[in-house]
Amino acid sequence: MPDPKELKPRFVTSSGLELKRCYAPADLSSWDYEDAAGYPGEYPFTRGVYPPLYRGRLWTMRQYAGFGSARESNARYRYLLSQGQTGLSVAFDLPTQIGLDSDHPLAHGEVGRVGVAIDSLEDMEALFEGIPLKRISASMTINSTAAILLALYFAVAEKQGANLERLSGTVQNDILKEYIARGTYIYPLAPALRVVTDIFAFCRDRAPEWNTISISGYHIREAGSTAVQEIAFTLANAIAYVEAALARGLAVDDFAPRLSFFLNAHNDLLEEIGKFRAARRLWARIMRERFKARDPRSWMFRFHAQTAGSTLTAQQPNVNVVRVTLQALAAVLGGTQSLHTNARDEALALPTEESALLALRTQQILAAESGVANTVDPLAGAYAIEKITDEIEARARECLSRIETMGGMVRAIESGFVQREIQQAAYDYQQSVEKQERVVVGVNRYVDNTSASPPLLRIDPEIERGQVERLGKLRARRDASRVTSTLTAVEDTARTDRNLLPAILDAVKTYATVGEISDALRKVFGEYQESVVI
């Protein structure tokens, strides 16, 4: 029988880990500090990948932003940088993400809506006008068209006089999670993986400090997964990328140090801290034991975190500030290298300048006023934290083993296993909310129907018309024969096993568009047709 003094019969985390009333040394009776925790900057990196962590350098404050045309987004970037943001994070609109130009019929109504519209090098030049790429680190959330947008970024950097060998930043380039959770895929899995590994190889030779992939559990969690599934599926995707790169003839220590990760920072504070710690330890062991990586940098789980958009509510939007603060605290206590904090109004629209600034100030207060950055992994050794870390790792290992028995992550995706697991988790969560087993303030408890909505950002329809008009003028004045020649070279290269990046880079420099280059690849690779998962 439960203790009648307790509020409910069971206390569980969002992943279903049952929590005891109190933890004590007996809960860690077989726990070995050196093996399970160790020291910051030392294998297995449970306590962090760098010894001083924030005492040596604060996390990068990288607010995800982009809307309308390149010029509107450029103004927002400059504003945030002037307010103390320390890195850029670019959100692209849906047509750009799926390789359609702004004048494509299917792009109508979507241009500049959920991110910035980028059609050509002209747009990319405007996006970063006045922003020195050799001094600012940029992250780009782009996947199917990652090779094209990376080429555009490199072309702009070269025009600015930057040395690609010293350029730093990240391209998401995580195509597998698109088939799982997000849907902005273009090509079938095999050629899509080929593009991923082409980026690995190109950057190894030309841009060795660039993070060639950000393996993203964030979108898996946003789709409804649990914390354990987020880690397991993210690492399963990472294993698939390592295997694909090895099959292409790359040596593990030539590309693994530039792999990075992107995780969700959710509401359950203790579970989230344990999740980040477990992910670091799991990845270190996978890379050293399974893939025999020898470079310690190959064992490091370096990650960017973003607070959980799916937890934000349209009801009482100001309360979202509290949720975001809690989630950001979890990410910092979990040792993130980079952080985006969502704005209070993102359940309703893209953030206004005012709400974006408040989200940035949240990070700055954590860094400067809270004291949590003054010591590394301050909760290490806490019985509850260490037990939760161990349990998350054990459950994630079980999930990884199950995927291995299916033949690996690609097969698990093709069979619909991963999608079904996430769907079930999302359903279970929603059921718990509707039954009020899980409280969501303002939604199923503490409801206030008089709460007013803040001012919202509206995207002017004229932005799309202007973007289409500029694209038409670009097509009219560029050298059509050069564009055709470079597009033919992209298509011809795709029919071989040569690296696609040099041909794509040549094409973007002639002002070939994202849609045109994507179409050249579509001719060779075809398009992915999703199967219904039930």
C-alpha positions, 0 to 999 in steps of 0.5 A: 500500500502507498504511504497515505501521506504521499500525493500519488501512488507512484512517482515516475519520470517522463520516461517511466523511471520509477523514483524512490522516496529517498536515495542512499548509498545502498542504491549505488552499492556496486557503483564505482566512481572511477568507472562510472563518473570519473573526472571532467575531461577524462574518459568516459566523460560522464562529468563533461568533455572539457576539464574546466567547462564553464570556468574556462569558457561559457557555453555558446549562446546560440539563438535559433532565428530566421524568417522572411527574406535574408535581409529581415533575418540579417537584421535580427542576427545583428540585433541579437549579436549586439545584445550579447549572443555569441553564435548564430543559428539559422532557421530556413523556411520549408521550401529551402529545406526540401529543395524547392525554389521560392517560385516553385508552385509548391512553395506558395504560401510557405516562403519565409514562414518558418525560417529564412528563404534562401534560393541562391548565393545572392540570398546567402550574401545578404543573410550574412552581410556585415557579419564576419564569418571568420569570427562568428560560429554559425549553425545551420539547421538543414538536412536534405539540402545540407550540402548545398547550404554548406557550399553557399556558406563556404562561398560567402566565407571565401568572399569575405576572405575567411580561411576555410581551414579555420572556419568554425560552425555546424551543419545539421546534416542529420538525414536519418531523423528526417525519416523518423520524426521531421519529414524534410527528406528528398532522396531515398536513404542510400543516396541521402547517406552518401551525401552525408558522408561526402560532407564528412570527407570534404570537410576533413580535407578543406574545413577541418574545424567544421562540425560536419553533422549535428546528430539530432535527438531534439526532433525525435523528442519533439515528435513525442519520444521519451528521454530514454528513446531520445538518447537511444535513437540518436545514438543508433543514428550516430552508429549508422553514420559512423558505419556509412563513413567507414564503408566509404573508406574514411578512417574513424579518427579522421571524421569522428572528432567533428561529429556533434549532437543536438539534444532536447532540454525538457521539463523533468530536471533530474531526468534531463541532467541524468540523460545528458550525463548518460549520453556522454558515457554511452557514446564514449564507450561505443566509440572506444570499444565498438569502433576502436577509435584511438583519438580521445576527441572521437570519444567526446559527446559534444552537444548543443541543447535547445529547450523543449518547444513541445512543452510550450503552451498557447495558454498563459504564454508568459508562464513559458518563461518559467518552463524555458528557465527550468529547461535551460538550467537542466542543460547547463547542469548537464554540461551543454556546449551550446544552448538555445532558449525558446521564446515565450510566444513560440507556441503561437508564432515565430518570436518577436524581437522582444521575446527573443531578447528575453529568451537570450537574457534567460541564458545570460542570467544563468551564466552570470547570476545563478552560480551554476557555471562556477563548478563542473557537474555540481550534482555528481555523486548525488545518489538520485542523479547517479542512479538516474544516469545509470538507469537511463544508460541501461535502458538506452543500451537495451533499445540499442541492442534491439535495433542491432538485432533488426540489422541496424538503424536504417533497417529499423527505420525502413520497417517503421519500428522507430516511428511506431515506438515514438507514436506510442510514447506520444500517445501515452503522454497525451493520455496521461495529460488528458487523465490529469496524471500529468499536470500541464499548468494552464492546460489541464490545471490552473486554467485562466481563460482571461489570459491575454496573448502577447503581440505576435510576429506576422510575416508580411505576404509581400515578403514572398512576392519580393523574394520571387521577384528577386529570384526572377531578376537573378535568373535573367542576369546570371550567365545561363550557360555557366549555370547549365554547365555546372548543373550538368557536372553535379548530375554527372558526379552524382552518377559516380562515386566521386565527392559531390561537394566540389561540383555543388560548390562550383554550381552555387558560385554561378548562382545556380539555385537550391532548387536547381541543384536539388533537381539535378540530384533528383534526376539521379537519386529519385525521391523517397516515398514514405510508407504508412506506419500503423 
